[in-house]
Amino acid sequence: MSEDPIPEREDLPNKPLVEAIFELQWALSSVEGQGDLDPGFRILLGRLYDRVRGEYPFLENLPQAQFPEELTGRLVRHRFRVAKDSWPLVQVGPGVLSVNETQGYTWSDFRPRLTQAVKALFESYPTDIHQLKITQVALRYLDAIPFDEEAPLLQFLKEYLHTTIEVDHRLFQNLQTANSPSGLSLNLVYKLPDLPGAIAASFAVGMRANQPSIIWDTQVLARADDTPQTAEEYELWLIRAHDISGRWFRTLSRGKLYESFRSKE
């Protein structure tokens, strides 16, 4: 493995980001004969929009908003956008809220949006009707790393993403074949020593803008009792989760790949 130094945090002009996602899920209420419901959702929707419409004035109703709420638990039904077809946006559905950003992402802009959305959720949810108990929180980054289909895939992972996968060479006629699977789907989950929860990193072969790419998914997530339960607790959680995911990104992409993200093309 290369011992290239781990870069310091910086805004990258050629970042590989596809989407940055922050998502909260909360407990639903199970009603016999009706499925899982979010009793406070309808009131939440109006109150939440009142609080975020100054920043996200464009309301977009998704197709699933036409279905009964009990069929769309933890599926977003509505989007609040900064403008039509524009990012960033806030999404909400029964038991779920997310904030999403794409190429315009910077942490200095994204972080206060997350804080604002969490605060708005806690202020808006009608706890006199149903308890707001957070069951999962995740800070997620989807990146796409272009690669040459003719290049050995596993060699690319090793050289550029410092991740080694080996299959016994005796199964193949030569090393080139062993390093060139036609598909890839790798998912790793590790408990975190410095934050309750885990980090999940996955790599898969996909396409972005008609370019063969490795889709790199990094999530810091907490579930059940590991999740913060008040708006105030989220500020610290977000800072630490971002530090962890950033350290993974910079460590695994260090060297030639990271330098390409610095290029303005």
Backbone torsions as a table, in degrees:
resi	resn	phi	psi	omega
1	MET	NA	141.2	179.5
2	SER	-67.7	145.8	176.7
3	GLU	-104.3	31.0	175.4
4	ASP	-55.5	141.2	179.1
5	PRO	-63.5	146.6	177.8
6	ILE	-76.7	122.9	-176.4
7	PRO	-65.1	156.5	172.1
8	GLU	-78.7	159.8	179.3
9	ARG	-64.8	138.4	178.5
10	GLU	-161.1	161.0	172.4
11	ASP	-81.4	125.3	-174.3
12	LEU	-99.6	124.2	-178.4
13	PRO	-68.1	-24.7	-177.8
14	ASN	-121.7	44.6	-176.4
15	LYS	-64.1	148.2	-177.7
16	PRO	-87.1	12.5	-172.5
17	LEU	-63.3	131.5	169.9
18	VAL	-94.4	-47.2	-179.2
19	GLU	-160.6	141.2	170.2
20	ALA	-107.7	133.4	-173.0
21	ILE	-135.1	130.5	168.8
22	PHE	-116.8	129.1	-176.7
23	GLU	-135.8	136.7	173.1
24	LEU	-117.2	138.6	171.4
25	GLN	-124.6	147.1	177.9
26	TRP	-133.1	165.1	-173.3
27	ALA	-66.3	137.3	173.4
28	LEU	-96.6	169.9	179.2
29	SER	-108.8	126.0	-179.4
30	SER	-88.2	119.5	-179.2
31	VAL	-116.3	124.0	-176.7
32	GLU	-58.1	129.0	178.8
33	GLY	83.4	-7.6	-178.4
34	GLN	-122.3	-9.7	-178.4
35	GLY	85.2	-160.5	-179.3
36	ASP	-89.8	125.0	-177.0
37	LEU	-120.7	156.2	170.0
38	ASP	-111.4	93.8	-173.4
39	PRO	-59.7	-24.6	-177.5
40	GLY	-95.9	4.0	-169.5
41	PHE	-63.8	-46.6	-175.0
42	ARG	-62.8	-39.7	176.5
43	ILE	-69.7	-40.9	178.0
44	LEU	-56.1	-44.4	-174.9
45	LEU	-56.9	-49.0	-179.1
46	GLY	-67.3	-43.9	-179.8
47	ARG	-64.8	-41.1	-178.4
48	LEU	-64.6	-44.1	-180.0
49	TYR	-62.1	-38.8	177.4
50	ASP	-58.7	-34.2	-176.2
51	ARG	-84.0	-25.3	-175.7
52	VAL	-110.0	-5.7	-172.4
53	ARG	-65.3	-23.5	176.1
54	GLY	-63.1	-33.5	179.7
55	GLU	-95.8	-32.3	-176.1
56	TYR	-128.5	76.6	-171.5
57	PRO	-78.7	-17.9	-173.9
58	PHE	-92.1	115.9	-179.4
59	LEU	-94.2	127.5	178.2
60	GLU	-122.1	119.8	176.6
61	ASN	-91.4	125.0	-178.4
62	LEU	-83.3	160.2	-178.2
63	PRO	-54.6	-35.7	-178.4
64	GLN	-68.8	-10.7	176.1
65	ALA	-67.8	-14.2	178.5
66	GLN	-81.6	-13.2	-177.6
67	PHE	-93.4	156.8	177.1
68	PRO	-57.0	145.2	-176.3
69	GLU	-59.9	-33.8	-178.1
70	GLU	-66.7	-14.3	177.5
71	LEU	-94.9	-4.1	-174.5
72	THR	-126.5	32.7	176.9
73	GLY	-59.4	127.9	-179.1
74	ARG	61.9	25.6	168.3
75	LEU	-112.8	132.5	179.6
76	VAL	-68.3	139.1	-179.4
77	ARG	-114.1	-23.7	-173.8
78	HIS	-138.8	146.0	175.8
79	ARG	-122.4	139.4	172.0
80	PHE	-112.4	113.4	-175.7
81	ARG	-108.8	157.9	174.9
82	VAL	-68.5	-28.9	174.3
83	ALA	-163.8	167.3	-178.5
84	LYS	-55.8	130.0	178.2
85	ASP	60.7	19.5	-177.1
86	SER	-112.3	160.4	177.4
87	TRP	-117.8	156.4	2.5
88	PRO	-76.2	175.4	179.0
89	LEU	-149.5	159.7	172.8
90	VAL	-113.6	135.6	179.3
91	GLN	-121.2	146.0	-179.3
92	VAL	-146.1	146.2	175.2
93	GLY	-155.6	179.1	178.1
94	PRO	-59.8	114.1	177.7
95	GLY	80.4	11.2	-177.3
96	VAL	-151.3	142.1	172.9
97	LEU	-141.5	139.1	177.2
98	SER	-140.9	157.4	171.6
99	VAL	-124.4	130.7	-172.9
100	ASN	-129.7	142.3	176.5
101	GLU	-143.5	154.5	-178.8
102	THR	-119.9	-123.6	-171.6
103	GLN	-66.2	-21.1	178.9
104	GLY	-78.9	4.0	-173.7
105	TYR	-62.6	133.0	158.9
106	THR	-140.7	147.6	-179.0
107	TRP	-64.7	-35.4	-178.4
108	SER	-63.6	-26.7	176.4
109	ASP	-91.8	-38.8	-174.0
110	PHE	-69.9	-42.0	-175.6
111	ARG	-57.9	-49.9	179.2
112	PRO	-64.6	-27.3	176.0
113	ARG	-65.8	-38.4	178.3
114	LEU	-67.4	-44.7	178.7
115	THR	-59.8	-43.4	179.5
116	GLN	-62.7	-44.0	-177.4
117	ALA	-66.7	-41.3	178.8
118	VAL	-64.3	-45.3	178.5
119	LYS	-60.0	-43.3	179.9
120	ALA	-63.3	-38.5	178.2
121	LEU	-62.3	-49.6	-177.5
122	PHE	-65.7	-33.8	178.3
123	GLU	-75.8	-26.8	-172.5
124	SER	-93.1	-27.5	-171.2
125	TYR	-70.9	131.0	-177.9
126	PRO	-79.5	84.9	-176.1
127	THR	-69.3	-12.9	174.2
128	ASP	-73.0	-18.2	177.7
129	ILE	-95.7	-40.7	-176.5
130	HIS	-155.0	138.6	179.4
131	GLN	-67.4	135.7	174.4
132	LEU	-91.5	98.6	179.4
133	LYS	-115.2	111.1	-178.9
134	ILE	-70.7	131.4	-179.3
135	THR	-112.1	-17.8	178.9
136	GLN	-159.7	141.4	174.5
137	VAL	-137.8	140.4	-179.0
138	ALA	-145.9	138.9	168.9
139	LEU	-113.0	119.3	-167.2
140	ARG	-129.9	139.5	176.3
141	TYR	-127.8	126.2	175.1
142	LEU	-106.4	121.2	178.3
143	ASP	-120.6	153.0	176.8
144	ALA	-124.7	122.0	-178.0
145	ILE	-110.0	108.7	-179.9
146	PRO	-63.9	146.3	174.7
147	PHE	-150.4	159.8	-179.3
148	ASP	-82.2	122.8	-179.3
149	GLU	-60.8	-23.3	179.8
150	GLU	-79.5	-15.6	-179.1
151	ALA	-80.8	147.4	177.0
152	PRO	-62.1	118.4	-172.8
153	LEU	-60.3	-48.2	-177.0
154	LEU	-69.2	-29.1	175.0
155	GLN	-68.6	-37.9	176.5
156	PHE	-61.9	-44.8	178.0
157	LEU	-58.3	-43.8	-177.6
158	LYS	-67.7	-44.3	-173.8
159	GLU	-76.2	-39.1	-172.4
160	TYR	-104.1	-27.0	-178.0
161	LEU	-118.6	10.0	172.2
162	HIS	50.4	39.1	179.7
163	THR	-128.2	121.3	-173.1
164	THR	-108.1	126.6	172.8
165	ILE	-124.6	129.6	179.6
166	GLU	-131.6	136.9	172.3
167	VAL	-117.5	139.9	-175.6
168	ASP	-46.8	120.8	-174.3
169	HIS	-63.2	-19.2	-178.1
170	ARG	-69.7	-11.1	177.0
171	LEU	-80.8	-10.3	-172.2
172	PHE	-126.8	161.2	179.5
173	GLN	-74.9	-30.0	-179.8
174	ASN	-154.9	169.5	-177.2
175	LEU	-66.8	-34.8	179.0
176	GLN	-58.1	-43.7	178.9
177	THR	-66.3	-41.9	-179.9
178	ALA	-61.7	-32.8	-177.8
179	ASN	-90.3	4.8	-172.7
180	SER	-126.6	58.7	174.4
181	PRO	-64.4	152.0	-178.9
182	SER	-82.7	-10.6	178.1
183	GLY	-146.0	163.7	-179.7
184	LEU	-151.9	132.6	172.3
185	SER	-151.2	98.9	-176.2
186	LEU	-120.4	129.1	179.5
187	ASN	-131.7	125.5	-179.1
188	LEU	-124.4	137.2	178.3
189	VAL	-130.6	130.0	179.8
190	TYR	-128.6	137.5	171.3
191	LYS	-67.4	147.2	-178.4
192	LEU	-95.7	135.1	178.8
193	PRO	-80.8	-21.0	-171.9
194	ASP	-118.2	12.2	177.3
195	LEU	-160.2	130.5	177.9
196	PRO	-58.4	127.6	-178.9
197	GLY	128.3	-153.3	-173.3
198	ALA	-148.4	165.3	169.5
199	ILE	-119.5	134.3	178.4
200	ALA	-117.0	128.8	177.9
201	ALA	-125.4	129.6	179.0
202	SER	-134.5	151.5	177.6
203	PHE	-130.9	134.2	178.1
204	ALA	-147.6	152.8	176.3
205	VAL	-83.4	132.8	179.1
206	GLY	-155.1	-164.5	179.5
207	MET	-127.6	143.5	170.4
208	ARG	-140.6	121.9	-178.0
209	ALA	53.4	44.7	179.0
210	ASN	62.4	18.9	179.0
211	GLN	-113.0	123.6	174.1
212	PRO	-55.0	131.9	-173.9
213	SER	-143.7	155.6	167.0
214	ILE	-92.7	119.1	178.6
215	ILE	-87.8	116.4	-173.2
216	TRP	-109.9	115.8	-174.6
217	ASP	-114.7	119.4	179.0
218	THR	-121.0	125.1	-179.6
219	GLN	-131.4	131.2	164.6
220	VAL	-101.8	123.5	-173.9
221	LEU	-141.2	152.1	176.6
222	ALA	-134.3	144.1	-179.6
223	ARG	-131.2	158.8	172.5
224	ALA	53.1	-126.4	-173.7
225	ASP	-70.2	-11.6	178.9
226	ASP	-80.1	-11.9	-175.0
227	THR	-82.0	141.7	170.3
228	PRO	-62.0	149.2	-175.8
229	GLN	-120.0	2.1	176.5
230	THR	-133.4	156.6	179.7
231	ALA	-59.5	-37.0	-178.1
232	GLU	-64.9	-33.9	-178.4
233	GLU	-70.5	-20.4	-175.5
234	TYR	-73.6	-27.8	-179.3
235	GLU	-59.1	-47.8	178.8
236	LEU	-67.3	-41.9	-179.2
237	TRP	-60.0	-44.2	-178.6
238	LEU	-62.3	-43.1	179.7
239	ILE	-60.9	-47.7	-177.3
240	ARG	-69.3	-40.2	178.9
241	ALA	-63.8	-40.6	178.5
242	HIS	-66.0	-41.6	178.0
243	ASP	-59.5	-42.3	-178.4
244	ILE	-67.3	-50.0	-178.7
245	SER	-64.1	-36.3	177.1
246	GLY	-65.2	-39.0	178.2
247	ARG	-64.0	-40.9	176.9
248	TRP	-63.5	-45.0	-179.0
249	PHE	-60.9	-49.0	-176.4
250	ARG	-69.8	-33.8	-179.9
251	THR	-70.1	-45.9	-176.3
252	LEU	-75.9	-24.6	-178.9
253	SER	-100.9	2.2	-174.6
254	ARG	-56.6	153.2	179.2
255	GLY	95.1	-140.2	-172.9
256	LYS	-59.9	-40.5	-177.9
257	LEU	-66.4	-46.2	-179.1
258	TYR	-62.4	-38.8	179.0
259	GLU	-61.7	-32.7	177.8
260	SER	-67.6	-27.0	177.5
261	PHE	-73.0	-24.2	178.8
262	ARG	-78.0	-20.9	-176.7
263	SER	-70.5	138.3	177.5
264	LYS	-87.8	0.6	-179.7
265	GLU	53.1	NA	NA
